[in-house]
Structures are given as C-alpha cells and as structure tokens.
C-alpha cells in the first residue's frame, strides 16, 4: 500500500470513527486481538503439528515413514523458532540520562500526584534527553508477552523552554496515555500499536536472514498497513483525550500556551538553533559556546524570531497529516476551546522549579560534553575543509577564467556552489561547458542546479544529461529534479520525470 492509498484509508476511517466512535473502537480492538490470535494460533498450530509428527514417527513401525515424518517435524522447528522470535522480540530500551528523585523532587512529586489522581501505572524510570520533546514509553521486555516498564523521557531543552504550568500540562498529557481515560481497551491498543510498529520494523530488518523470515515479513507487509491505519485513527482520538486530561490538570490557558510554544519553539530549535550552532564550525576550530549551556539565553534572545505572528499564522495553517498521530495545532486548540495566542517569554523555567539546586547546570555540562564528544571530529574536519576551500577559491579566483584548466574550472565551480551559491558558480561552469573535450557531467549537473535556482525548467534537462553521462550522478540528479518538479508542477509531473530518468531496475 503506497502513501496515497494509506492516507485515503485513514481519511475514510476517520469519518467512520466520527460517525460511530464506540463501534469504531470495538472494530480496532477486534483487529488488535486478531493480531494476537494469528500469532498465538500460528505458534499453537505449529507446536501441535510438531508434537503430532514426533508421536507418529515414534509409533510408526516403518523405517521409511519414520524418517519422512521425523524430517517433517524437524522442518517445523525453524518455523516455530521464527514465530517465537517475533513474539519475544526484545526492543531497545529508551535511552537517556537517568534522573533520580533527589535530583528532581518537584517533578517526581507531580508524577506521584498524577498517579494518585488518574489511577494509572507508576513511572519506573525518568530519563533526561537532549531533544526538545517529552514522551512516555512502555518498554516491553518480552515482546507481546509483556513485562512492561514505563519510561518518561524529558528533554532538557524542553525543561528550559517551558513554564512550570506548561510542563505540568505536558506531563499530564503523556501520563494520560497510560491511564484509563481512553478506556482500558483503547489504552491497551495504544500501547500495543507502538509495540507492533517496532516488531514490524524488526521483522522487516531481518527479512533477508532466511526464506522463512522473508515469508513472514511479506505476510506482515500485507496486514500491517490496515492494522496501522485503524490504530492510527484511534491513536489520534487519544491525543485529543490526552489534551483534555492536560487541560483538566493544568488549565486551558497553560495547556494552550504550552501547545503553541511546543510547536513554535520546537520548530525553531530544529530549523535554526542547531544550524546556527554548526555554522560556527566554518569560522572557529572550537565552538565559541556550548549548546545546552547557552539554550536558555538563546530561547530568550531569539524570542521575537520564533514567537511572532507569521510563525503562528503558518503553524495555524498547517493541516493534520498521516505521518504523525498528533493532530495539527489548530485542531488541538479548537478541541480544548482555546484561541491561538503567542506565549510570553519564560521568566522562570520548568527546569528552575522541577530540578534541585545545581542539577540543571550539571545536566547542561553533561549533555554539552556528550555532544562535543560525538561532534568534535566532524567539527574539526569541517573547519579544516572550509579553511582549505576558501584559500583555494582565492587562489583560483586570482586568475582569469580563460586561463584556468578544465580541472581547475570544475574545482572552482564546485567550491563556489558550496560556499557562495549558484549565482557565483554560474560564470565558472559556463566557461567550462564551452571548452572542447566534453562531456563534463559534473559541470552539467551544476549548471542544471543553477538554472533551477533561477526558476528555469530547462535545468531538469541538464540534470538528466548529467545522469546519462555519469551514472554516479544519477541519484543526486534524480532527487533534485524530482523535488523541483514536485514543488513547481505537482506529484504527477515529478513522478513522470523520475521514471524517465531512473532505470526500472534502479527504481525497483
């Protein structure tokens, strides 16, 4: 099932769920039960066949029959093993820095109150992560057989960027997924959906291990899109219910401001904060400041950039998609009866209130060290590459283009494209393409990019020619042409062009 068919199915099921919510939930519950029935039925059937074959082989008085039946029984063993492995799939535990109660007494106090009021399970582990997010995960230690442990993951950036009341709303929202507010059956389906998604991905990854694994992966591939679509619609309903829980616990205003801040600031962190951070590698061998220690100041200093009306208007215009069970911002605020409004700058953050004295600084330092350990090598290599490249640009640009060799022209065009943009690269690549001795696939590709940047559709023809002249450029040429046409002319035009460029065996 392709993405368009999946989206169509989800939209149809959403109409069904709105028309008869109770009937739809029963249907989803039945489908989820069916997944278990199939797995346990397959295991039970295989074990019964194996036992029958072994008994028959044992009681048979004919040697040849005994051998045949015994071999059949042995053939069943790999099938039994594969089904058991799926059922007992050990999923990776959530990662993060474990937070102890003494380090965050207020946070744990809130979790205790949520547990008492909402009658859900206890949180077994609290982990601090490095992303702008908060989530609760049930980790199944023994696959579908259970052994669940409940993990709360809270990003330090999220704690730094939220007010205490907004953080309370977030915690209530996440905890709401574990408690019975959806109904016990629906809450169970919500948890099992995450588990089956992980199992499906695990089976797909191991499909090449054996013929049996490949057959199981093929069977799941036919069933899973329908299971995913039904449970997706239910999961989205549960997001609204979790928002309702958050509103009850923290108030409509705090929840609404938190949802808006989460969308705007989270988007800014992903798009701007980290890109600006890594831009320093072009100018300095070491960062002028470390990311997590500077986040609090960065959120405040750039408030007018991320908390502005154009950003809110753009967020408000975004529709709900089928890649994320969370509804769009507009629908979430409408559901709790709140109007969109820009949140105020954070004066006292959730980190200030929920973490013990000195713990925030300690976590910032730990995450900064972890980040630098992971990025130091790449940072240094980038700085050296930029330094060498800019020196080379100055050396080559000191000569007239007509005096440069074809090799130097291509090097200069490539460097100018990387560091100065398509406009700076254009005269250089035009000079190269005039020279005898072609074709020059890389230069043709660069010129195609130049034309597309100018809005000239002829650029896709140059991308096609570059791919024909050098198959090593096929992937880049196809991707760039596809995305240009997708934006300018739509999916049909982009797909038609892709099929004209990418050979069938490559597309498959």
N, C-alpha and C positions, 0 to 999 in steps of 0.2 A: 504494500500500500504506500503510494507516494504521499508527499506532504500535503498536496492539494486535496487528495481524497480523504486523508486523515482530518484535515480542517473541516471539510464538508460534513463528515460523520460527526465530529464534535459539535458543530453548529446545530445539526439535526437533533442530537441527543440533548442539547441544552433546551431546545423547545419542548422535548418530551419531559424533561425534568421540571420545567416551569408549569407545564400543564397538569402534571400529577406527581408532585415531589415524593410522596410516600411510595407510590408504585415504582417510581424510578429507583429509589433506594433499595427496594426489595429485589429489583432486577439486578442491580450492581452486586448486591450481597450474594445472590444466586450464582452470578458469574464468578465471583471470588471463591465461593465454595466449590464450584465446578473445577477450578484450577487445582484445588487440593484433592478433589475426588479423582481427577485424572492422574495426578502424581501417585497418590496412595493406591489407586486402583491398578496402575501400571506396576508398581512395586509388588503389590499383593498377588497380582496375576502371574508375574514372572517368578516369584517365590513359590507359588503353588505349582506352576509348570515344572520348576526345577525339582521340587520335592516329589512330584509325580514321576518325573523321568528317572530320578535316582531310585525310587521304590520299584518301578518297573524293571530297571536294569538289574536291581538286586534280586528280584524274584524270577527273572527270566531264566529259563533253562537252556536257551540257545546262545552260544557264544557270540555269533554274529549280531544277533538282536541286542545283546547286552552292550556290545561295543558301539553300535549305532545310537542306541538310546543314551548311553553314557556320554558320547560325543555331543549329542543334542543338549544334554544337561550342562556340559561344560561350555557350550556356545552361549547358553543363557547367562552365565556368570558375568561377562563384560556388560551385558545389558543391565543386569541388576546393579552392578558397580556404578554405571553411569547415572542411573536414576537416584541411587543413594547419594552420589556425589552432588547432584543438583539439590537434593533435599537438605543436605548437610553443608551446603556452601558456606564457607566461613568468610564473611565480608570484612573488609578492612575497617578497623575501628576509627572513629573520628580522631583527628589529630589536633593538637594544640597544647598550650602550657596549662597544666592542672592548677586550678585555683583552690586554695584551702579556705575553710570557713573563717579562720582568723585573719586572712588577708582581705576578705570582703564580707564583713559581718552584716552590713545592711542588705547586700544582695542576697545572702542566704536567708536573712530574715524575711525578705519578700517572698522567696521561694517557699519557705515554710508556711506563710500565710496563704499563698495560692494553693498549696497542697491541702491546707485545712478547709479553705472556703470552697474550692472547686472539686474536692474529693477525687483528685487524680492520683497517679502514682508518684512516688518520690523521684527527685532527680539524683542520680547516682554519682555523676561527675559533672563538674563545671570546668570548661576549657576556655582559655583566652586565646584568640586567634589574631591574625594580622590583617584581616579584611574588614571592610565596612559592612558588617552584617551581624545578625543574631539569628540563631536557629536551634531547634530541638530535634534530636535524632534518637530513634530507638535502634540500638545495635543488636542484631540477632546473632548470638554467639553460635547457635546450632542450626542455622538456616531456618526453614519453615517450622522446625520443631520447637523453636522459641529460645528461651534463655535470654530475654531482652534486658539490656541495660540502657538507662535513659541518660543521654548526654545533652547538656546545654552548652552551646558554643556561642561565645560573645566576643566580637571583635573589639580590640582596644580602640581602634578609630571610632567605632560606634559609641562606645562609652564616652569618649572625648567629645563627640559631636552631638550628643543628645542631652536633654534636660532630664533630671530625675523622674519627673512625671511621665515624660515620653518613654523613658526606659521602662517604667512600670507597665505602660500600655503594651510595649513590645514583649515583655516577659509574659504578661497575661495572654497575649495573642498566641505566643508559641506554646505556652503551657496548655492553652485551650485545646490544642490538637491532641493532647494526651488524655484529657479528661472526658467525661461522658456528655458534654454539652451537645455533641453531634448525635447522641445516641450511641450506645456501646457498639452496636454492629457497624455503624458508619465509621466510628473511631477506629475499629479494628481494620476495616477496609483501607482507611487512610494509611495505617501503619504497614499493612501488607502490600500496598501499592509500591511504597518505597523499596520493600524487600524484593518484590518480584521484578522491579526495574533492575535492581542490582544483580539478581540471579540471571535475568535475561542477558544483560551485558556480559556476565561471566561466561555463560554458555556460548554466546557469540564469539568471545575471545578464544575459547577452547575448541571451536568448531573444526579446526584443522588438525586436532590431536588424533582423531580416529574417525572412521566411517560412521560409527555409532554416534559420536558427539555431533558430527555433521548432520546426521538424520534428525537428532533431537533438536539441534539449532534450527533446522528447516521447519520442523513442526511448530516450534515456538514462534518462529517468524510469521507464520500464518495466523496463529492465535493471538499473539501479543498485541498487535495494533488495535484489535477490537476490545481486548481487556483494558488496554491503556486509554482508549477513548472513553469508555464507560466510566472508569475510575477517575479520569481527568476531570470530567464534568462534576462528579461527586466531590473531588478534592477542591475544585473551585468554589462550590457551595460552602464547603467547610472553611474556606478562607473568609467568607462573609461572616460566618458564625463565630470564627475566632476573633474577627474585628469587633463583633458585638460583645464578646467577652471582655476584650480590651477596653471598650467604651464603658462597660459596667464597672470595671475595676479602677480605671484611671480618669474617667470623664471624657465626654465628647471632644472638648477643646484640646486636651492634651493628646488624645489619640489622633485627631485630625492634624494637629501641628506636627506630630511625630511622623505621620504618613507622608506629609508634604516634604518635611526635612529629609526623611529617608530617601525619597525619590530624587530630590534636587541635589542634596549634598552627596549622596551615594553616587549619583551620575557624575558629578564634578570630580570626585575623588578618582573614579575610574578613568575619566577622559582627560583631566587636566593635572591633578596633583602629581600623579606618578610620571606623566610625560614631562612636566616641568622639572621634576626631580632628576630624571635621566638626561635631560638636556645639559645639565651641568657637566656631564662626562665629556662633552665637546670642548669644554673650556678649562677643566681642572682635573688633575690626576686623582684627587680625592674629593668627596662631597664637601661643600662648604658648611653643610649642616646635615644632621641625620634625620631620616624621615619621621619616625614616630615621636621623637622628642620635639619636632617642630610642627606637628599636626595641629595642636591646639591653636597655636598662633596663626597657622595658615588658614584654618577654617574661619577665624575671626577677620584676618586681613583681607580675605577674598570674599567676604560675605556679600558684597554688592555684585559680585560676578555670578555666584551660584544662586543667591536668593533674590532674584529680580523678576519682574513681571514677564518679560519674554520667555524666561526659562519655565515659569509656572504655566504660561499660556501653552507652550509647547508640550509640557507634561500633561496638561488638561486635554489636549487634542489627541493624545496617543490612544489608540483603541486597545482592547484586550486581545491578545494573541493566543496561539495554541502551543507556544514553546514554554510557557510558564503558567503554573496553575494560579498564580496571583492575578486577580483582576487588575485592570488599569486604575490609575489614581482617581479618575472621575467617577467610576462606578463604585469604588470603595468609599469615597466621601459621600456620594449620593446615598449609599446604603445605610450610613450611620447618621444621615441628616445633617451633614456639615458642609459649609461653603468653603471654597478654596481660599486660603489666605497665606501670605508669606510668614514663616515663623520668625520670631525675634532672635537676635544673636544670643548665644548661650553665655550667660554670666557665670553660672555655677553648673558644671557638667555632671552627668551621672557618675563619671569616674571619681569626681571630688567627693561625692556623697556615699557611693556604694563600696568604695575601696578604702581600706585602712590607711592611716597616715604613712606616706612614704612608699606605698605599694605601687602607685601609678608611675612614679619616677623609676622604680625598679623594673616594672614591666616594659616601660619605654626603652630603657637601656638594654634589656634582654632582647627585645624584638629588633632594636637597631643593630645589635651585634649579630643576631641571626641573619638579618637582611644583608649586612655587609659581608659576612662570611660567604653567603650564596652569590653575591654580586660583585665582589671585589675584582675577580679575574676579568669578567666581562667589561666592567667599568674601565679598568686599566687598558684593556685591549681597544676599547672604543676611543679612549683619549689618544692613544698612540696612533690609531688609524686616522683619526681626524687631523692630528698634527702633521703626519706624513702627507696626507692627501692635500691639505691646504698649502703646504710647501710645494708640492708637485704642481698644483694649479698655478701658483705664482710663477714657477719655472717655465711651464709651457705657455702661459698667457703672455710672457715677456716676448715671445716670438710671434711673428705674423702667421696667421693660419695657413697661408700659402706655402710657408717654409716648413711646416710640420709634416712628418711622415704619416702614412695611414694609421700605423700603430699608435703614434702619439695623438693623432686626432681622436681615435676611438677612446683612448685613455682619458683625454681631456673632456670629451663629451660625457663620458660615464661619470667622471668626478663632478662636473658642473651640474649634471642632472641630480646627483645625490645631494650636493651642498648648496646649489644656487637656484635650482629649479629648471623647468622646461624652457623658459624664455632664454636663459643664459646658455643652455645646451644647443638651442636651435641652430645658430650660425655655424657652430662647430660641426654638427652632424651633417648639415647641408654641404659643407665643404668636403667632408669625407665621401658622401654619396656621389659627388661629382667626379671623384677620382677614378681612373681606369683600374681594372683588376678585380672588380667585384664578382659576385655579390658580397655585400657586407651585412650579414644577418643581424648582428648586434646593433649596428647603426640604423638599420631599417626598423628594428624594434623601438629604438629610442625615438626615431622620427615619428613613428606611429603614436607613441605616448605624447609627443609634442603636439601633434595635430589634435588628438583627443582632448588635451588640456585646453586647446583653443576652441573646442566645440566643433571641430571639423570631422565629420563622419568618415572621411577618407582614411583617417588613422587606422580604422579596423582592417582596411585592405593592406596596409603596411604591416600590421601585426600578423595577418595571415601569411604574407610573403616571407616574413622573418621565420615563422614556424616551418614553412616549406623548405627554406634554405638551410635551416639548422634545427633538427628535431629536439635538440636540447633546450630550445627556447619555446617549445610547444606549450608547456604548462603555463608559463608566465603570459605568453601572448593570448592564449585562450581565456585565461582568467580575466585579464584586463579588458579584452574585447567584450566578454560576456557581461561584466559588471557595468561597463559604459552603456551598452545597449539596453540592459535591464533598467537602468535609470532613465535613459532617454526615450526608449521606444516600447518598453514592456517585456514581459517574460517570454511571449511567443517569439518575438524578434530575436531575443537573446538566445533562446534555445535553438532556433533555426541556424543562427550563426555558429553556435557551438558545434552543432552536428556537422556543419560544413568544414570545420577546422580540425576537430578531433577525430581520428580514425575510430571506427566502430570497436575494434579490439581494445583501444585505449579507454573509450567511454564505458565499456563493459567492466 
